[in-house]
Amino acid sequence: MKIEEVEFTVFDLETTGLAPESGDRIVEIAATRIRNKEILGNLHSLVNPDRLISPSAYEVNRISQEMLLNAPHIKMILPDFLRFISGSCLVSYNAPFDFGFLQNELALTGLKSPSLPQAIDLLRMARLVLPGLARYSLWFVARTLGINVVQKHRAFSDVQITISVFNSLKGLLKEKGILDFENLVSLFGLSSHTLRDINNTKISQIREAINLGLDLRLRYFSGSSGEVSEREVSPRQIKEEKKRRYLIGYCNLRKEERTFRIDNILQIEVV
């Protein structure tokens, strides 16, 4: 499936602090569902967290205790949010942070829900597509891409900035010939069944080539330069290190043994 055919839900959270494991809760949630550049719907609400907001959080988002007194509790919001995102791929800037809070709220409310959908971490996407920036805060990446915004650290306005950044980065990927949703998930997705299935398919292809003594032609995305290149490789072995898997092989382009991250391999073809 092509990236432009997929429905994405871009979402953002504001919270009482940084650590759900220490009792911090969601105070605002916003989401916009899109396909290509078409807006399909919006969801937004303040959330009563049943606890005090930390002074440091208030300094960032300016959401006060008084603003939340009459806001609904998260157990009233989550069912609507889960229905809203159903069948889409989530997109978030620093997705592990937001997913940590969502999983914590689901556990606290005792909601019986399916696993959260596949998600793209836009922060990881920015770091790989735009290597070498001085910083990777959302507003700085937006300015680098020519998006003139002021980040207010409110959920709905940050979603709008995130959409603009996402669309710009997708445009840069298109210029590199990265058009398939499977490649997007492989490069920038959070760990999930979908990502594991994609990587396991690649590993099966590589192992078969090793067993048969065949060379491979790879389309490879470099995490250091952000460029896509084609390599002819004689595969030697697959190794795992720090929960990531790598192909070790002799690269005919560089004339030396090289290491390739499995999730950065875009396409495999037997030579």
C-alpha positions as CSV (number, residue, x, y, z in Angstrom):
1,M,0.0,0.0,0.0
2,K,1.2,3.5,-0.8
3,I,1.7,6.0,2.0
4,E,-0.7,8.5,0.4
5,E,-3.5,5.8,0.5
6,V,-3.2,5.2,4.3
7,E,-5.3,7.0,6.9
8,F,-3.2,8.4,9.8
9,T,-4.3,9.9,13.1
10,V,-1.9,12.6,14.3
11,F,-2.3,13.1,18.0
12,D,-0.7,15.0,20.9
13,L,-1.1,15.0,24.7
14,E,-0.5,17.5,27.5
15,T,0.2,16.0,30.9
16,T,0.7,16.9,34.6
17,G,4.3,15.9,34.3
18,L,6.7,13.6,32.6
19,A,6.4,10.3,34.4
20,P,3.1,8.2,34.3
21,E,4.8,5.6,36.4
22,S,5.0,8.2,39.2
23,G,1.4,9.2,38.9
24,D,1.4,11.9,36.2
25,R,-1.8,12.0,34.1
26,I,-3.2,13.4,30.8
27,V,-4.8,16.9,31.0
28,E,-5.4,17.5,27.3
29,I,-5.8,15.2,24.2
30,A,-6.1,16.2,20.6
31,A,-6.1,14.2,17.4
32,T,-6.7,14.9,13.7
33,R,-7.3,12.1,11.2
34,I,-5.9,12.6,7.7
35,R,-5.4,10.8,4.4
36,N,-2.7,12.3,2.2
37,K,-3.3,16.0,2.9
38,E,-7.1,15.7,3.4
39,I,-8.5,16.4,6.9
40,L,-11.0,13.6,7.8
41,G,-11.9,14.7,11.3
42,N,-10.8,16.2,14.6
43,L,-11.1,15.3,18.3
44,H,-10.1,17.5,21.2
45,S,-10.7,17.7,24.9
46,L,-9.3,18.9,28.2
47,V,-9.1,16.1,30.8
48,N,-9.6,16.3,34.6
49,P,-6.6,14.4,35.9
50,D,-7.8,14.0,39.5
51,R,-4.5,15.3,40.7
52,L,-2.5,18.5,40.9
53,I,-0.5,19.8,37.9
54,S,3.2,20.2,38.5
55,P,4.5,23.8,38.4
56,S,7.0,22.8,35.6
57,A,4.1,21.4,33.5
58,Y,2.1,24.6,34.0
59,E,5.1,26.7,32.9
60,V,5.1,24.8,29.6
61,N,1.4,24.4,28.7
62,R,-0.3,27.1,30.8
63,I,-3.1,24.7,31.7
64,S,-4.3,25.6,35.1
65,Q,-6.1,23.6,37.8
66,E,-9.2,25.9,37.4
67,M,-9.4,25.1,33.6
68,L,-9.8,21.4,34.4
69,L,-12.4,21.5,37.2
70,N,-15.3,20.9,34.9
71,A,-13.4,18.9,32.2
72,P,-14.4,15.2,31.7
73,H,-12.3,12.4,33.2
74,I,-10.2,10.3,30.9
75,K,-12.5,7.3,31.2
76,M,-15.1,9.5,29.4
77,I,-12.7,10.4,26.6
78,L,-10.8,7.2,25.9
79,P,-13.7,5.3,24.3
80,D,-14.2,8.2,21.9
81,F,-10.5,8.4,21.2
82,L,-10.2,4.6,20.5
83,R,-13.1,4.8,18.1
84,F,-11.6,7.8,16.4
85,I,-8.3,6.2,15.7
86,S,-9.6,2.8,14.8
87,G,-8.3,1.5,11.4
88,S,-5.7,4.3,11.2
89,C,-1.9,4.5,11.8
90,L,-1.0,6.8,14.7
91,V,1.6,9.6,14.3
92,S,3.1,11.4,17.3
93,Y,6.2,13.5,17.9
94,N,8.1,11.4,20.4
95,A,5.6,8.6,20.2
96,P,7.1,6.4,23.1
97,F,6.3,9.3,25.5
98,D,2.7,9.6,24.3
99,F,2.1,5.8,24.1
100,G,3.4,5.4,27.7
101,F,0.7,7.8,28.9
102,L,-2.0,6.2,26.8
103,Q,-1.1,2.7,28.0
104,N,-1.1,3.9,31.6
105,E,-4.5,5.6,31.3
106,L,-6.0,2.4,29.7
107,A,-4.6,0.4,32.6
108,L,-5.9,2.8,35.3
109,T,-9.4,3.0,33.8
110,G,-9.6,-0.8,33.2
111,L,-10.9,-0.3,29.7
112,K,-10.9,-3.5,27.6
113,S,-9.5,-2.4,24.3
114,P,-7.6,-4.0,21.4
115,S,-3.9,-3.2,21.1
116,L,-3.2,0.4,20.1
117,P,-2.7,0.7,16.3
118,Q,0.7,0.8,14.6
119,A,2.4,4.1,15.2
120,I,5.0,6.3,13.5
121,D,7.4,8.2,15.7
122,L,7.8,11.6,13.9
123,L,10.8,12.5,16.1
124,R,12.7,9.4,14.9
125,M,11.6,10.3,11.3
126,A,13.0,13.8,11.7
127,R,16.3,12.6,13.1
128,L,16.8,10.2,10.2
129,V,15.5,12.3,7.3
130,L,17.2,15.5,8.6
131,P,20.5,14.3,10.1
132,G,22.8,16.8,11.8
133,L,20.3,19.4,13.0
134,A,21.4,21.4,16.1
135,R,18.2,20.3,17.9
136,Y,15.1,18.2,17.2
137,S,12.4,20.0,19.2
138,L,9.1,20.2,17.1
139,W,9.3,23.9,16.6
140,F,12.9,23.8,15.4
141,V,12.3,21.0,12.9
142,A,9.2,22.9,11.6
143,R,11.3,26.1,11.1
144,T,14.0,24.0,9.4
145,L,11.4,22.8,7.0
146,G,10.2,26.3,6.3
147,I,7.1,26.1,8.4
148,N,6.7,29.4,10.2
149,V,5.0,28.6,13.5
150,V,5.0,29.4,17.2
151,Q,4.7,26.3,19.4
152,K,2.2,26.9,22.2
153,H,2.5,23.5,23.8
154,R,-1.2,23.0,23.6
155,A,-2.4,19.7,22.2
156,F,-4.5,20.8,19.3
157,S,-2.1,23.5,18.0
158,D,0.8,21.1,18.3
159,V,-1.2,18.5,16.3
160,Q,-1.4,21.1,13.5
161,I,2.3,21.7,13.6
162,T,3.0,18.0,13.6
163,I,0.8,17.5,10.5
164,S,2.7,20.1,8.6
165,V,6.1,18.5,9.6
166,F,4.8,15.0,8.8
167,N,3.6,16.2,5.3
168,S,6.9,17.9,4.6
169,L,9.0,14.8,5.7
170,K,6.8,12.6,3.6
171,G,7.6,14.9,0.7
172,L,11.3,14.4,1.3
173,L,10.8,10.6,1.5
174,K,9.0,10.7,-1.8
175,E,12.0,12.5,-3.4
176,K,14.1,9.6,-2.2
177,G,11.7,7.0,-3.8
178,I,10.2,5.9,-0.5
179,L,6.6,5.5,-1.3
180,D,5.3,2.4,0.4
181,F,3.7,2.3,3.8
182,E,5.6,-0.9,4.7
183,N,8.9,1.0,4.3
184,L,7.5,3.9,6.5
185,V,6.7,1.4,9.3
186,S,10.0,-0.4,9.0
187,L,12.0,2.9,9.2
188,F,10.0,4.9,11.7
189,G,7.5,2.7,13.4
190,L,7.2,1.7,17.0
191,S,7.8,-1.9,17.9
192,S,4.6,-3.8,17.0
193,H,3.4,-7.0,15.4
194,T,3.3,-5.3,12.0
195,L,6.9,-4.2,12.3
196,R,8.1,-7.6,13.5
197,D,6.3,-9.3,10.6
198,I,8.0,-6.9,8.1
199,N,11.4,-7.6,9.5
200,N,10.9,-11.3,9.8
201,T,10.0,-11.5,6.1
202,K,13.3,-9.7,5.3
203,I,15.2,-12.1,7.6
204,S,13.7,-15.1,5.9
205,Q,14.8,-13.8,2.5
206,I,18.3,-13.1,3.8
207,R,18.7,-16.5,5.4
208,E,17.5,-18.2,2.2
209,A,20.2,-16.3,0.3
210,I,22.8,-17.3,2.8
211,N,21.9,-21.0,2.6
212,L,21.9,-20.9,-1.2
213,G,25.1,-18.8,-1.5
214,L,23.3,-16.1,-3.4
215,D,24.1,-12.4,-3.5
216,L,21.5,-9.7,-2.8
217,R,20.7,-6.3,-4.2
218,L,19.5,-4.0,-1.4
219,R,17.8,-0.6,-1.4
220,Y,19.1,0.8,1.8
221,F,18.2,3.9,3.9
222,S,21.3,5.3,5.7
223,G,20.5,6.5,9.2
224,S,23.6,8.6,9.2
225,S,23.1,10.5,6.0
226,G,19.4,10.1,5.3
227,E,20.2,9.0,1.8
228,V,18.9,5.9,-0.1
229,S,21.4,3.8,-2.1
230,E,21.5,0.5,-3.9
231,R,24.1,-2.1,-2.6
232,E,25.1,-5.5,-3.9
233,V,25.9,-7.6,-0.9
234,S,27.1,-11.2,-0.3
235,P,25.3,-12.0,2.9
236,R,27.3,-13.7,5.7
237,Q,25.2,-13.8,8.8
238,I,22.4,-12.1,10.8
239,K,23.2,-10.9,14.3
240,E,21.1,-9.3,17.1
241,E,22.5,-6.6,19.3
242,K,20.6,-4.5,21.8
243,K,17.2,-5.9,20.5
244,R,18.1,-4.8,16.9
245,R,18.9,-7.2,14.1
246,Y,21.6,-6.6,11.5
247,L,22.8,-8.2,8.3
248,I,26.6,-8.7,8.1
249,G,27.8,-9.1,4.5
250,Y,30.5,-8.2,2.0
251,C,29.5,-5.0,0.2
252,N,30.6,-5.0,-3.5
253,L,30.2,-1.2,-3.6
254,R,32.6,-0.5,-0.6
255,K,34.7,-3.6,-1.2
256,E,34.6,-4.6,2.4
257,E,32.4,-6.3,5.0
258,R,29.6,-4.0,6.2
259,T,26.8,-4.0,8.7
260,F,23.2,-3.2,7.6
261,R,20.3,-2.6,10.0
262,I,17.4,-4.9,9.0
263,D,14.8,-2.3,9.5
264,N,16.6,0.2,7.2
265,I,16.5,-2.2,4.3
266,L,13.8,-1.0,2.0
267,Q,13.9,-3.7,-0.6
268,I,15.7,-7.1,-1.2
269,E,16.2,-8.7,-4.6
270,V,18.2,-11.8,-5.4
271,V,21.0,-11.0,-7.9
